[in-house]
Amino acid sequence: MLPSERRAAISLAGIFGLRMLGMFLILPVFAVYARTLTDDHTLIGLALGMYGLTQAILMIPFGMASDRFGRKPIIMLGLFIFAIGSLLAANADSIYGIIAGRALQGAGAISAAVTALLADLTREEKRTQAMAMIGMTIGLAFAGSMAAGPVLYAWIGIPGMFLLTAILAFAAMGVVRFVTPNPGVTAFHSDAQANPARFGDCLQRPELLRLNFGIFALHAAQMAMFVVVPFALQQSLPMAEHWQVYLPVVLVSFVLMVPAIIVAEKHGRMKPVFVGSVALMLGAQVLMAVALTHFWLIVLALLLYFIAFNTLEASLPSLVSKIAPPEAKGTAMGIYNTAQAFGLFLGGMVGGWLAQQYGFSATFVFCGVLMSVWLGLAMSMTPPPRVKTQMFHVGPIETLQAQHLAAQLTVFSGVEAVTVLPEEGAVLLKVSQLGWDEEGVRHVLAREVPESAAVLR
């Protein structure tokens, strides 16, 4: 990566990380605190998941607004809204005030705008690497939050954690203003942004719909679980010491996840690993439902849960990338992220309502039903192709020239699909992970579009 690309990727990953750290910190402790405000678990679950609803509604519109009004202004606006929501929640003296604050937090839905800015600041061939840095940062923020949340709760309480979240958001605004490079040109990137004209195509593909349901179910179960798990652990361990459970299970799950991902990606075993992870998640939910009074069984269930969660969280975006049409990859990811946010909202609300009406075990029965449906869908999925996406910038070209170029590139070994986008000046290839004729492709691109040769080298 060029120094400017590295700076852009690191700063934007930091923005994601600071924002997500603020969101995740309260996850392992909020439910217990909220019991001091209300006895209604439905409201507790709603407070936990409320940010998902506003985020789902506004995520894609924020990205589209960044096309019109500029990336940085929209990101700064979103972070400011998020910070105001955090301050509102920090000063709330009722569960309804926290629900309102969480709704505002979600309304600062900057994910799509940040991704679009990253696309503006990176070359096509380095974009996947930059996206991976953001994904890794989010994973580390989640892991760190699970361990740090209980400790911070003992030190500063939930109001202090919301205040810290606001401070992190203002710090992220400083990163955007002073560290993140300014884009020279703002353009639409089909691999990174949602295009409303492509929604129908993505919503009609059964394999993508399976994955959308999967991320919805995964995060619905996550939010529903954490309406209950803090109470279950508190029976045997003071809240301030819950990190002694979360830290080791998260670390061990990361260690065990890596071989699974390697087997899936490098050895073409994506479907077996994926189906096995969903089955493991189902097993964790069933075990949790019957183990709520047995500390060590809860710990075992959490370990199984985090192994499955981390593996699935890493696998799902890769599957979307393999299956989505190259020209609609950004749209497919936008729908996928929206489904994830709706899952957070519905999981918190339904999980809380079930805990209130039928007891804690009912929440895990709900999670188990979600996982059972997902397991059936996963088992019947078509094994994903062993492909990856390669992009080349060739500059604006005429439609007839684009058609001619696509026909020439299709003949090379390992090239599974070719899409040329004249308006974006981009060539998108789906190529075999087992090898492809990159040299031949670059030669044709340099010959047919000479002005792109310097870029391609």
Buried (B, 14 or more C-beta within 10 A) or exposed (E): BEEEBBBBBBBBBBBBBBBBBBBBBBBBBBBBBBBEBBEBBBBBBBBBBBBBBBBBBBBBBBBBBBBEEBBBEBBBBBBBBBBBBBBBBBEBEEBBBBBBBBBBBBBBBBBBBBBBBBBBBBBBBBBBEBBEBBBEBBBBBBBBBBBBBBBBBBEEBBBEBBBBBBBBBBBBBEBBEEBBBEBEEBBBBBBBBBBEEBBEBBEEBEBBBBBBBBBBBBBBBBBBBBBBBBBBBBEBBEBBBBBBBBBBBBEEBBEBBEEBBEBBBEEBBBBEBBBBBBBBBBBBBBBBBEBBEBBEBBBBBBBBBBBBBBBBBBBBBBBBBBBBBBBBBBBBBBBBBBBBBBBBBBBBBBBBBBBBEEEBBBBBBBBBBBBBBBBEBBEEBEEBBBBBBBBBBBEEBEEEBBEBBBEBBEEBEBBBBBBBBBEBBBBBBBBBBEEBBBEBBBBBBBEBBEEBBEBBE
